[in-house]
């Protein structure tokens, strides 16, 4: 199997690449075992990003380029790709600050990728990282698969449009797509130079565990929908194994997620290491709510129900301690070992 | 006031042009009277379409061109336009039969129009003809403003995307947009060479009243959401007078409409002329349901509620006889007089 990952320099993208190289793709629809990767093409940022790690694997080919470059996407997709994981795009804060750039990458870039797939003889499977930012405006207490999209950001608008396009291209057989709406993914293991909203939440986990103090920009009683990076990667991988026949009116779904209060998230990060016998000092959290960030987070759905994801067998973290433990196992203890 | 109408060759577009030239735009937000048109630019099909009628009015300028031609749209919008009525685009059947053309006109053409508005110093108001085809898949009995979009056609997908784009451009102040989702509009007064789904429904009104027999391609008990051409035009015109402050999470809304069964529509057309004292013979209806058309119509919402349109004061036909009478007054008796 030949897999293409766009946005492979990101923290989800790089973890997905590692997982796919180790575990392959899920088994086929008849219950066969996982299918190993024979080739992995990684589309990285033009400057290459954090690309060194997997370069020793002979199956891996790294290409640096823009996720909106149609000619490049044509070439990559035409090269016998079986599955595309489309994670490339600008982040929420960037799409809001630079409208033209967000439109170019998140809308026109996706359209070029879909057209590259449509014009091939054999249509690849496409797994797309959507976002809960597609929701916005007045929302019910629990957002289920039937809830409308009235996004209140340009990023969310572009993500909602992506769902519509991928569902239509799939209905017509031009691609075999599926879209997973991701909540806040906990957490980037490395500090970012230009933190996104979700990284500002992620910092509440990453920084104290790295022994650094952190300012919490949200009210303690704010609700957040979160998922571990491992759950997000595993759900993206699992979606690549779902047969097209499992979908009906749409290819898009919510990833079920934990809904937690910021206070609870901070407390768990502060108390869990002691239970594990840690003696290292933890960074401390101080509180300075940021009204702009609070407004963005307050506009997100707080609780999700996703009948479709449940029916497809997507599973996520059992609890907040489970989620934090997964972060510690993957990024703190392994680094310390 | 300078108004641009794209798709002005269509039957809605041409009636809208006539209405605007006669009645102007709705009064301003402070309750001032209607504002007269000083200029009307009509964008017609490249072949000019049905363009002759209004050409004698010195306020009217007719331009023939493609609704997806970005350079042309730039020129037209830059020419001091106050309000754009965006009715140009491919029809449902065309967008489904020719995917690339539908995408080019209905998606890229709209994007070019929005970009032309964004890059101007003073952003125009934009009124866009949306469609109930944006709905599809499993739907509740009554479709209200909170219902999600899972369109089951490429046309519907493009219309749903248009709503998202126009809402986001408006939120950012790049344009002052509003989208009206139209149901089946009754009816084109002239027979079409390539009938659309909505014209095949319209023919059930037009043909018998013109003395011609017609084949009904739908089951007698099918439900249809319909509106008169006059109501649709008046609602589009009214939306141009609504202040931007009346909108919240979205700029899109359902036009409230009548829900009628095909049997009732046919019976009203057959009996209403006698009540008006007609002696002319009516065309007869024979029944030959077409499974493909039945599937399309069966996928539409059957009943609508639109709290937003109601709040904005949009009104439509009071009853089916009222709707049919409006058609007769406008297109049959006036032609016979």
Interface residues (C-beta under 8 A of the other chain):
Chain A: X99 X103 X111 X136 X137 X138 X146 X147 X148 X149 X150 X151 X152 X154 X157 X160 X161 X164 X165 X167 X168 X171 X172 X174 X248 X249 X250
Chain B: X99 X103 X111 X136 X137 X138 X146 X147 X148 X149 X150 X151 X152 X154 X157 X160 X161 X164 X165 X167 X168 X171 X172 X174 X248 X249 X250
